[in-house]
Amino acid sequence: MATAPLSLIVACSENRVIGRAGRLAFRLPEDRAWFEQHTAGRTLLLGRLCFEAWPGATADGRRPIVLTRRHRPLPAPARRAASVAEALALARTGPGEIMVCGGQGLYEETLPLADRLYL
């Protein structure tokens, strides 16, 4: 059985800023719609702050895996992982493409492992 592809999906400004103070660096409705469409029904890897900032992370069949050391409950179907290795092991138990959705540290750690980058 083949391993599901690992993809990074990121929007950034021309100067490569992805966010600041817990918010995206810009607001483009068509980009947001594209992002929502391409993450629907997928397993997502997100840092805790990204997860908390995105109310739709559990909507439309998304299966988020949140990287955090906090042991607070997460809303279903979200799952918690304490490391990238643990998150990837959890993600690979599900079907389809695995989407890394941020933040910066998670992008840095998974970029060398990625099969695809949606920019």
Contacts in CASP RR format, 6 or more apart in sequence:
PFRMAT RR
TARGET T0000
AUTHOR 0000-0000-0000
METHOD contacts of the structure
MODEL  1
MATAPLSLIVACSENRVIGRAGRLAFRLPEDRAWFEQHTAGRTLLLGRLC
FEAWPGATADGRRPIVLTRRHRPLPAPARRAASVAEALALARTGPGEIMV
CGGQGLYEETLPLADRLYL
3 92 0 8 1.000
4 43 0 8 1.000
4 91 0 8 1.000
4 92 0 8 1.000
4 94 0 8 1.000
4 95 0 8 1.000
4 96 0 8 1.000
4 97 0 8 1.000
4 98 0 8 1.000
5 96 0 8 1.000
5 97 0 8 1.000
5 98 0 8 1.000
5 115 0 8 1.000
5 116 0 8 1.000
6 88 0 8 1.000
6 97 0 8 1.000
6 98 0 8 1.000
6 100 0 8 1.000
6 110 0 8 1.000
6 113 0 8 1.000
6 114 0 8 1.000
6 115 0 8 1.000
6 116 0 8 1.000
7 97 0 8 1.000
7 98 0 8 1.000
7 99 0 8 1.000
7 100 0 8 1.000
7 114 0 8 1.000
7 115 0 8 1.000
7 116 0 8 1.000
7 117 0 8 1.000
7 118 0 8 1.000
8 99 0 8 1.000
8 100 0 8 1.000
8 107 0 8 1.000
8 110 0 8 1.000
8 111 0 8 1.000
8 114 0 8 1.000
8 116 0 8 1.000
8 117 0 8 1.000
8 118 0 8 1.000
9 35 0 8 1.000
9 38 0 8 1.000
9 39 0 8 1.000
9 99 0 8 1.000
9 100 0 8 1.000
9 101 0 8 1.000
9 118 0 8 1.000
10 18 0 8 1.000
10 101 0 8 1.000
10 102 0 8 1.000
10 107 0 8 1.000
10 117 0 8 1.000
10 118 0 8 1.000
10 119 0 8 1.000
11 18 0 8 1.000
11 24 0 8 1.000
11 26 0 8 1.000
11 28 0 8 1.000
11 31 0 8 1.000
11 35 0 8 1.000
11 119 0 8 1.000
12 18 0 8 1.000
12 25 0 8 1.000
12 119 0 8 1.000
13 25 0 8 1.000
13 26 0 8 1.000
17 25 0 8 1.000
18 24 0 8 1.000
18 25 0 8 1.000
18 102 0 8 1.000
18 103 0 8 1.000
18 104 0 8 1.000
18 107 0 8 1.000
19 25 0 8 1.000
22 49 0 8 1.000
22 53 0 8 1.000
23 53 0 8 1.000
36 56 0 8 1.000
36 60 0 8 1.000
38 99 0 8 1.000
38 118 0 8 1.000
39 60 0 8 1.000
39 62 0 8 1.000
39 99 0 8 1.000
39 101 0 8 1.000
40 60 0 8 1.000
40 61 0 8 1.000
40 62 0 8 1.000
41 60 0 8 1.000
41 61 0 8 1.000
41 62 0 8 1.000
41 63 0 8 1.000
42 62 0 8 1.000
42 63 0 8 1.000
42 96 0 8 1.000
42 97 0 8 1.000
42 98 0 8 1.000
42 99 0 8 1.000
43 62 0 8 1.000
43 63 0 8 1.000
43 64 0 8 1.000
43 65 0 8 1.000
43 91 0 8 1.000
43 94 0 8 1.000
43 95 0 8 1.000
43 96 0 8 1.000
43 97 0 8 1.000
43 98 0 8 1.000
43 99 0 8 1.000
44 57 0 8 1.000
44 62 0 8 1.000
44 63 0 8 1.000
44 64 0 8 1.000
44 65 0 8 1.000
44 98 0 8 1.000
44 99 0 8 1.000
44 100 0 8 1.000
44 101 0 8 1.000
45 64 0 8 1.000
45 65 0 8 1.000
45 67 0 8 1.000
45 84 0 8 1.000
45 87 0 8 1.000
45 88 0 8 1.000
45 91 0 8 1.000
45 98 0 8 1.000
45 99 0 8 1.000
45 100 0 8 1.000
45 101 0 8 1.000
45 102 0 8 1.000
45 106 0 8 1.000
45 110 0 8 1.000
46 54 0 8 1.000
46 57 0 8 1.000
46 64 0 8 1.000
46 65 0 8 1.000
46 66 0 8 1.000
46 67 0 8 1.000
46 100 0 8 1.000
46 101 0 8 1.000
46 102 0 8 1.000
46 103 0 8 1.000
46 106 0 8 1.000
47 66 0 8 1.000
47 67 0 8 1.000
47 68 0 8 1.000
47 102 0 8 1.000
47 103 0 8 1.000
47 106 0 8 1.000
48 66 0 8 1.000
48 67 0 8 1.000
48 68 0 8 1.000
48 70 0 8 1.000
49 103 0 8 1.000
50 57 0 8 1.000
50 101 0 8 1.000
50 102 0 8 1.000
50 103 0 8 1.000
50 106 0 8 1.000
51 57 0 8 1.000
51 64 0 8 1.000
51 66 0 8 1.000
51 74 0 8 1.000
51 78 0 8 1.000
54 101 0 8 1.000
56 62 0 8 1.000
57 64 0 8 1.000
57 78 0 8 1.000
58 64 0 8 1.000
58 75 0 8 1.000
58 76 0 8 1.000
58 77 0 8 1.000
58 78 0 8 1.000
61 77 0 8 1.000
63 77 0 8 1.000
63 78 0 8 1.000
63 79 0 8 1.000
63 94 0 8 1.000
64 74 0 8 1.000
64 77 0 8 1.000
64 78 0 8 1.000
64 79 0 8 1.000
65 78 0 8 1.000
65 79 0 8 1.000
65 80 0 8 1.000
65 81 0 8 1.000
65 87 0 8 1.000
65 90 0 8 1.000
65 91 0 8 1.000
66 74 0 8 1.000
66 78 0 8 1.000
66 79 0 8 1.000
66 80 0 8 1.000
66 81 0 8 1.000
67 81 0 8 1.000
67 82 0 8 1.000
67 83 0 8 1.000
67 84 0 8 1.000
67 87 0 8 1.000
67 106 0 8 1.000
68 80 0 8 1.000
68 81 0 8 1.000
68 82 0 8 1.000
69 82 0 8 1.000
70 80 0 8 1.000
71 80 0 8 1.000
74 80 0 8 1.000
79 90 0 8 1.000
81 87 0 8 1.000
81 90 0 8 1.000
84 106 0 8 1.000
84 109 0 8 1.000
84 110 0 8 1.000
88 98 0 8 1.000
88 113 0 8 1.000
91 98 0 8 1.000
92 98 0 8 1.000
100 106 0 8 1.000
100 107 0 8 1.000
100 110 0 8 1.000
100 114 0 8 1.000
111 117 0 8 1.000
END
